[in-house]
């Protein structure tokens, strides 16, 4: 039996050569970059039983355990090695977030990811782009918005998983250079302990100062 996410995308792949799902992670964090992933699956993806079996447990990455996300991350990379999937990870740094605000920085990462991915798909002319959330006005790429898409579309959930695992691992590494903020646990989000650490030791170069006004009372 196929999942609702798979069924959703099966219907779309009957009309297009492939699907691209785009999702972001880190938009609401107090520290660190925002990560965006554009993920592509071929139209024949769902005609292979093993592909369906391997992706049965995929859903919104936030609703998966760390272990299940890590397993899904490896599965997606194996599917990429087999030629069924391709993806690109794009980021916007804290500096970009500070200069363009979070919406502008996220939009820049969306654009970067899609430009790089579609450049890889030179022989594919008919693909549908699904973007998690609301439509992007005056965006470079025609797309179909899908609210809560990471729990409704398989390819969007793949982008969600790839983005979250990649950003979480990045923040865990970054935590080694910025001890005291517990980024290895909170991944830069505004938990109670993270906020208290900011109050005690101040902000770091990887904090988004626009997000800290209430905490630092500036």
C-alpha positions as CSV (number, residue, x, y, z in Angstrom):
1,X,0.0,0.0,0.0
2,X,1.3,3.4,-1.0
3,X,1.3,6.4,1.3
4,X,-0.7,9.6,0.7
5,X,2.6,11.4,0.0
6,X,3.5,8.9,-2.7
7,X,0.0,8.8,-4.2
8,X,0.0,12.6,-4.4
9,X,3.3,12.6,-6.4
10,X,2.3,9.6,-8.5
11,X,-0.6,11.6,-10.0
12,X,1.7,14.5,-10.8
13,X,4.4,12.3,-12.4
14,X,1.8,11.0,-14.8
15,X,1.7,14.5,-16.3
16,X,5.3,15.6,-16.1
17,X,8.8,14.2,-16.7
18,X,9.7,14.8,-13.1
19,X,9.0,16.7,-9.9
20,X,11.1,19.1,-8.0
21,X,10.3,19.7,-4.3
22,X,11.8,22.7,-2.4
23,X,11.8,23.3,1.3
24,X,13.8,25.3,3.9
25,X,15.0,24.7,7.4
26,X,16.3,27.3,9.9
27,X,14.1,30.2,9.1
28,X,13.0,30.7,12.7
29,X,16.4,30.0,14.4
30,X,18.3,32.6,16.4
31,X,21.6,31.5,15.0
32,X,23.2,30.0,12.0
33,X,22.3,30.0,8.3
34,X,19.1,29.0,6.6
35,X,19.3,25.9,4.5
36,X,17.2,25.2,1.3
37,X,17.1,22.0,-0.6
38,X,15.7,21.5,-4.1
39,X,15.1,17.8,-4.8
40,X,14.2,16.1,-8.1
41,X,12.7,12.7,-8.8
42,X,12.3,11.1,-12.2
43,X,8.9,10.4,-13.6
44,X,9.5,6.7,-13.6
45,X,10.4,6.7,-9.9
46,X,7.2,5.2,-8.7
47,X,7.2,2.4,-11.3
48,X,10.0,0.7,-9.3
49,X,8.6,-1.2,-6.3
50,X,11.9,-0.9,-4.3
51,X,11.7,2.9,-4.6
52,X,8.2,2.9,-3.1
53,X,9.2,0.5,-0.4
54,X,12.3,2.6,0.6
55,X,10.3,5.8,0.9
56,X,7.2,4.5,2.8
57,X,8.3,6.1,6.1
58,X,9.1,9.6,4.6
59,X,7.2,12.5,5.9
60,X,7.7,16.0,7.3
61,X,11.2,15.9,8.8
62,X,10.1,17.7,11.9
63,X,7.8,14.8,12.7
64,X,10.5,12.1,12.3
65,X,12.9,11.0,14.9
66,X,16.6,11.8,14.5
67,X,17.3,8.1,13.7
68,X,14.6,7.9,11.1
69,X,15.8,11.1,9.5
70,X,19.3,9.9,9.3
71,X,18.2,6.6,7.7
72,X,16.0,8.5,5.2
73,X,19.0,10.8,4.4
74,X,21.1,7.8,3.5
75,X,18.3,6.3,1.5
76,X,17.9,9.5,-0.6
77,X,21.6,9.5,-1.3
78,X,21.5,5.9,-2.4
79,X,18.6,6.8,-4.7
80,X,20.7,9.6,-6.0
81,X,23.6,7.2,-6.7
82,X,21.1,5.0,-8.6
83,X,20.1,8.0,-10.8
84,X,16.5,8.3,-9.5
85,X,17.1,11.4,-7.5
86,X,19.1,14.6,-7.7
87,X,19.3,17.4,-5.2
88,X,21.1,20.7,-4.4
89,X,21.7,22.3,-1.0
90,X,21.8,26.1,-0.9
91,X,22.4,28.3,2.2
92,X,22.1,31.9,3.2
93,X,24.6,33.0,5.8
94,X,23.9,35.1,8.9
95,X,25.4,38.1,7.0
96,X,22.9,37.6,4.2
97,X,20.1,37.3,6.6
98,X,21.1,40.5,8.4
99,X,21.4,42.4,5.1
100,X,18.3,41.0,3.3
101,X,16.1,40.0,6.3
102,X,15.1,36.4,6.6
103,X,12.5,36.5,3.8
104,X,15.0,37.9,1.3
105,X,17.7,35.5,2.4
106,X,15.5,32.5,2.1
107,X,14.3,33.6,-1.3
108,X,17.9,33.9,-2.4
109,X,18.6,30.4,-1.3
110,X,15.5,29.1,-3.0
111,X,16.7,30.8,-6.3
112,X,20.2,29.5,-5.9
113,X,19.1,25.9,-5.3
114,X,16.8,25.9,-8.2
115,X,19.2,27.4,-10.7
116,X,21.9,24.9,-9.8
117,X,19.5,21.9,-9.9
118,X,17.8,22.8,-13.1
119,X,21.3,23.3,-14.7
120,X,21.8,19.7,-13.9
121,X,18.6,18.7,-15.7
122,X,19.5,20.0,-19.1
123,X,17.8,17.1,-20.9
124,X,14.6,17.4,-18.9
125,X,12.2,20.1,-20.2
126,X,9.0,19.3,-18.4
127,X,9.2,19.3,-14.6
128,X,6.8,20.6,-12.0
129,X,8.3,22.6,-9.1
130,X,6.5,22.2,-5.8
131,X,7.4,24.8,-3.1
132,X,6.4,24.2,0.5
133,X,4.3,27.1,1.8
134,X,2.7,30.0,0.1
135,X,3.5,31.2,-3.5
136,X,6.5,33.4,-4.1
137,X,5.6,36.6,-5.8
138,X,7.6,37.6,-8.9
139,X,9.8,34.5,-8.5
140,X,12.2,33.4,-11.3
141,X,10.7,29.9,-11.5
142,X,7.0,29.0,-12.2
143,X,5.9,26.9,-9.3
144,X,3.0,25.3,-7.4
145,X,2.8,26.2,-3.7
146,X,1.7,23.5,-1.4
147,X,1.0,24.4,2.2
148,X,2.4,21.8,4.6
149,X,3.8,20.2,1.5
150,X,6.5,18.3,3.5
151,X,3.7,16.1,4.9
152,X,1.6,16.0,1.7
153,X,4.2,15.4,-1.1
154,X,7.0,12.8,-1.1
155,X,9.4,15.0,-3.1
156,X,8.9,17.9,-0.8
157,X,9.4,15.7,2.2
158,X,12.6,14.5,0.7
159,X,13.8,18.2,0.4
160,X,12.7,18.7,4.1
161,X,14.7,15.7,5.3
162,X,17.8,16.6,3.3
163,X,17.6,20.2,4.6
164,X,17.1,19.4,8.2
165,X,19.7,16.7,8.5
166,X,22.3,18.8,6.7
167,X,21.6,21.9,8.8
168,X,21.5,20.0,12.1
169,X,24.9,18.4,11.3
170,X,26.3,21.8,10.4
171,X,25.1,23.4,13.6
172,X,26.5,20.4,15.6
173,X,29.9,21.1,14.0
174,X,29.6,24.9,14.6
175,X,28.9,24.2,18.2
176,X,32.5,23.1,18.7
177,X,33.7,26.6,17.8
178,X,31.0,28.4,19.8
179,X,30.7,26.5,23.1
180,X,28.1,27.6,25.7
181,X,25.1,28.0,23.4
182,X,24.3,24.3,23.2
183,X,23.8,24.4,19.5
184,X,24.5,20.6,19.4
185,X,21.2,20.3,21.2
186,X,19.0,23.3,20.1
187,X,20.5,23.7,16.5
188,X,20.3,27.5,17.0
189,X,16.6,27.7,17.9
190,X,15.4,29.8,20.8
191,X,15.1,27.3,23.5
192,X,15.1,28.4,27.2
193,X,18.7,27.4,27.7
194,X,19.9,29.0,24.5
195,X,18.2,32.3,25.4
196,X,19.7,32.2,28.9
197,X,23.2,31.6,27.4
198,X,22.8,34.6,25.2
199,X,21.9,36.8,28.2
200,X,24.9,35.5,30.2
201,X,27.7,35.5,27.6
202,X,26.3,37.7,24.9
203,X,25.8,37.1,21.2
204,X,28.2,35.4,18.8
205,X,29.1,36.2,15.2
206,X,26.7,33.5,14.2
207,X,23.7,35.0,15.9
208,X,21.1,36.9,14.0
209,X,21.1,40.3,15.8
210,X,17.7,41.3,14.4
211,X,16.3,38.2,16.1
212,X,17.8,39.1,19.5
213,X,16.4,42.5,20.2
214,X,13.9,41.3,22.9
215,X,16.5,39.0,24.5
216,X,19.2,41.6,24.7
217,X,16.8,44.5,25.0
218,X,18.3,46.5,22.2
